[in-house]
């Protein structure tokens, strides 16, 4: 993957000083800009001034929970998030993904795996050689494919990376009814051991941001089967 993390800003939110220092040291060797926060409130304060490319977020923090911080971040920013969870706590993994996290790692972890997961997400989301192709959705939505952004009536709308990937999955499969297990495999991967409701929660959140309603449907429900984005929603580009 090359030096994909060079000059990328990574925020580490972890109250265990030893783990935080380990992550910071390894990421710094990759020439990333590392911001370490030991509490949720500290992270929120720094996020007012800094927009990291990715956040490593521990669930158990001394003030607000990692879940609450994840929710606040994904509602405002389109920053990628990797949750750090306790070993074998599948409920934590499901909840984090439902709130918009991109991935999770479990303690104790191998630092090489953490680094690989970070690089994969950064590589997928941030490409410095982009033409930023625009896809138009009726009547007033612009999707900037390569920069993971959308605009409604020329106003930027924040989607977290998973929401954007979900939208692109529907666009790339327009007129096809996508079953929930197909969506899970393509967005969260075959190794996801969560609940199928993760799909419904994320689609509901995406619909809200797209202002998709019964009278102006962008993503439609096919009851008992899955979801579909009709080709009629796509404008000529």
C-alpha positions as CSV (number, residue, x, y, z in Angstrom):
1,X,0.0,0.0,0.0
2,X,3.0,2.3,0.1
3,X,3.2,5.1,2.6
4,X,-0.5,5.6,2.6
5,X,-0.6,7.2,6.0
6,X,1.9,9.9,5.3
7,X,0.5,13.3,6.4
8,X,-2.8,11.8,7.3
9,X,-4.3,12.9,10.6
10,X,-5.3,10.0,12.9
11,X,-7.0,10.7,16.2
12,X,-6.5,8.1,19.0
13,X,-9.2,8.3,21.7
14,X,-8.0,5.9,24.4
15,X,-7.8,6.4,28.2
16,X,-5.2,3.7,28.7
17,X,-1.9,5.6,28.4
18,X,0.1,2.6,27.4
19,X,-2.2,1.6,24.6
20,X,-2.5,5.2,23.4
21,X,1.3,5.7,23.4
22,X,1.8,2.4,21.5
23,X,-0.7,3.4,18.8
24,X,0.7,6.9,18.6
25,X,4.3,5.6,18.3
26,X,3.4,3.1,15.5
27,X,1.3,5.6,13.5
28,X,4.0,8.3,13.9
29,X,6.5,5.8,12.3
30,X,4.2,5.7,9.3
31,X,4.5,9.6,9.1
32,X,0.9,10.1,10.2
33,X,-0.1,13.2,12.2
34,X,-1.3,11.6,15.5
35,X,-3.6,13.4,17.9
36,X,-4.1,11.6,21.2
37,X,-7.1,12.2,23.5
38,X,-7.7,10.5,26.8
39,X,-11.4,11.3,27.2
40,X,-14.4,11.9,25.0
41,X,-14.7,15.6,26.0
42,X,-11.1,16.2,25.0
43,X,-11.8,14.6,21.6
44,X,-14.9,16.7,21.1
45,X,-13.0,19.9,21.9
46,X,-10.2,19.0,19.5
47,X,-12.6,18.1,16.7
48,X,-13.8,21.7,16.7
49,X,-10.4,22.6,15.3
50,X,-9.1,19.4,13.7
51,X,-10.7,17.2,11.1
52,X,-8.9,13.8,11.3
53,X,-9.0,11.4,8.4
54,X,-9.7,8.5,10.9
55,X,-10.5,8.1,14.6
56,X,-9.4,5.1,16.7
57,X,-12.1,5.1,19.4
58,X,-12.1,3.1,22.6
59,X,-15.6,2.2,23.8
60,X,-14.8,2.6,27.5
61,X,-13.8,6.2,28.3
62,X,-13.8,8.0,31.7
63,X,-16.6,10.4,30.8
64,X,-18.9,9.8,27.8
65,X,-18.9,6.4,26.2
66,X,-17.3,5.7,22.9
67,X,-20.8,4.9,21.5
68,X,-22.0,8.4,22.4
69,X,-18.9,10.0,20.9
70,X,-19.3,7.9,17.7
71,X,-22.9,9.0,17.4
72,X,-21.9,12.7,17.8
73,X,-19.1,12.4,15.3
74,X,-21.1,10.6,12.6
75,X,-23.9,13.1,12.9
76,X,-21.6,16.0,12.1
77,X,-18.5,14.7,10.3
78,X,-17.7,12.2,7.6
79,X,-14.6,10.9,9.4
80,X,-13.9,7.2,9.4
81,X,-14.1,5.5,12.8
82,X,-12.6,2.2,14.0
83,X,-14.0,1.2,17.4
84,X,-11.8,-0.6,20.0
85,X,-13.8,-3.1,21.9
86,X,-13.3,-5.7,24.7
87,X,-12.6,-9.2,23.5
88,X,-15.7,-11.2,22.4
89,X,-18.2,-8.5,23.2
90,X,-20.3,-9.0,20.0
91,X,-23.0,-6.6,21.3
92,X,-20.4,-3.7,21.3
93,X,-19.4,-4.5,17.8
94,X,-22.9,-4.5,16.5
95,X,-23.8,-1.3,18.3
96,X,-20.7,0.5,17.0
97,X,-21.4,-0.5,13.4
98,X,-25.0,0.5,13.7
99,X,-23.9,4.0,14.9
100,X,-21.8,4.4,11.7
101,X,-18.4,3.0,12.7
102,X,-16.4,1.6,9.8
103,X,-14.6,-1.2,11.5
104,X,-13.7,-2.6,14.9
105,X,-10.7,-4.2,16.6
106,X,-10.7,-6.2,19.8
107,X,-8.4,-6.1,22.8
108,X,-5.9,-7.6,23.1
109,X,-4.9,-6.8,19.5
110,X,-1.9,-7.3,17.3
111,X,-0.5,-3.9,16.2
112,X,0.1,-5.2,12.7
113,X,-3.6,-6.0,12.3
114,X,-4.6,-2.6,13.6
115,X,-2.2,-0.9,11.1
116,X,-3.5,-3.0,8.2
117,X,-7.1,-2.1,9.0
118,X,-6.3,1.6,9.2
119,X,-4.4,1.5,5.9
120,X,-7.2,-0.3,4.1
121,X,-9.8,2.3,5.2
122,X,-7.5,5.2,4.4
123,X,-6.6,3.8,1.0
124,X,-10.3,3.2,0.2
125,X,-11.5,6.6,1.3
126,X,-8.7,9.0,0.4
127,X,-7.2,8.9,-3.1
128,X,-5.1,11.9,-4.0
129,X,-5.5,11.3,-7.7
130,X,-9.2,11.8,-8.3
131,X,-11.3,13.3,-11.0
132,X,-14.3,13.6,-8.7
133,X,-16.9,12.3,-11.1
134,X,-20.4,13.7,-10.2
135,X,-23.5,11.5,-10.2
136,X,-26.8,13.3,-10.2
137,X,-29.9,12.0,-8.4
138,X,-33.3,13.4,-9.1
139,X,-34.3,16.1,-8.4
140,X,-31.5,17.9,-6.6
141,X,-28.8,15.6,-5.3
142,X,-25.2,15.6,-6.4
143,X,-23.0,12.7,-5.5
144,X,-19.2,13.3,-5.7
145,X,-18.1,9.7,-6.2
146,X,-14.4,10.0,-5.5
147,X,-14.4,12.4,-2.6
148,X,-17.2,10.7,-0.6
149,X,-19.4,13.8,-0.5
150,X,-22.9,14.7,-1.5
151,X,-24.8,18.0,-1.9
152,X,-28.5,18.7,-1.8
153,X,-29.5,22.0,-3.5
154,X,-25.8,22.8,-3.6
155,X,-25.4,22.4,0.1
156,X,-23.0,19.8,1.4
157,X,-24.6,17.0,3.4
158,X,-22.4,15.0,5.8
159,X,-22.4,11.2,5.2
160,X,-20.1,9.0,7.2
161,X,-18.0,6.6,5.0
162,X,-20.4,3.6,5.5
163,X,-23.4,5.7,4.5
164,X,-21.7,6.8,1.4
165,X,-20.6,3.3,0.5
166,X,-24.2,2.2,1.0
167,X,-25.5,4.9,-1.3
168,X,-22.9,3.9,-4.0
169,X,-23.9,0.3,-3.7
170,X,-27.4,1.2,-4.6
171,X,-26.3,3.5,-7.4
172,X,-24.1,0.8,-8.9
173,X,-26.9,-1.7,-8.7
174,X,-29.8,0.6,-9.8
175,X,-33.1,-1.2,-10.5
176,X,-31.8,-4.3,-8.6
177,X,-33.5,-5.3,-5.4
178,X,-30.7,-5.8,-2.9
179,X,-31.2,-8.3,-0.1
180,X,-30.0,-7.5,3.4
181,X,-27.4,-10.2,3.4
182,X,-26.0,-9.0,0.1
183,X,-25.7,-5.5,1.6
184,X,-24.1,-6.8,4.7
185,X,-21.5,-8.8,2.7
186,X,-20.7,-5.9,0.4
187,X,-20.5,-3.1,3.0
188,X,-19.4,-4.8,6.2
189,X,-17.7,-7.8,4.8
190,X,-18.0,-11.6,5.1
191,X,-16.4,-11.7,8.5
192,X,-19.2,-9.5,10.1
193,X,-20.9,-11.4,12.9
194,X,-23.6,-8.8,13.7
195,X,-27.3,-8.4,13.3
196,X,-29.2,-8.0,10.1
197,X,-30.8,-4.9,11.7
198,X,-27.5,-3.1,11.1
199,X,-28.6,-2.7,7.4
200,X,-32.1,-1.3,8.3
201,X,-30.6,1.2,10.8
202,X,-28.1,2.5,8.3
203,X,-30.6,2.7,5.5
204,X,-33.0,4.6,7.7
205,X,-30.3,7.1,8.6
206,X,-29.2,7.4,5.0
207,X,-32.8,8.0,3.8
208,X,-33.2,10.8,6.4
209,X,-30.1,12.6,5.1
210,X,-31.2,12.2,1.5
211,X,-34.6,13.5,2.4
212,X,-36.1,10.3,1.0
213,X,-39.8,10.0,1.7
214,X,-42.8,8.1,0.5
215,X,-43.6,11.0,-1.8
216,X,-40.0,11.5,-2.9
217,X,-38.4,8.0,-2.6
218,X,-34.7,7.6,-3.3
219,X,-34.3,4.2,-1.7
220,X,-37.5,2.1,-1.7
221,X,-38.4,-0.9,0.5
222,X,-39.4,-4.1,-1.2
223,X,-41.3,-5.7,1.6
224,X,-40.0,-9.2,2.5
225,X,-37.1,-8.9,0.2
226,X,-34.8,-5.8,0.6
227,X,-34.3,-2.4,-0.9
228,X,-34.0,-0.8,-4.3
229,X,-32.9,2.4,-5.9
230,X,-34.8,2.9,-9.2
231,X,-33.0,3.9,-12.3
232,X,-35.5,6.7,-12.7
233,X,-33.9,8.4,-9.7
234,X,-30.6,8.7,-11.7
235,X,-30.3,11.8,-13.9
236,X,-28.3,11.9,-17.1
237,X,-24.7,12.8,-16.4
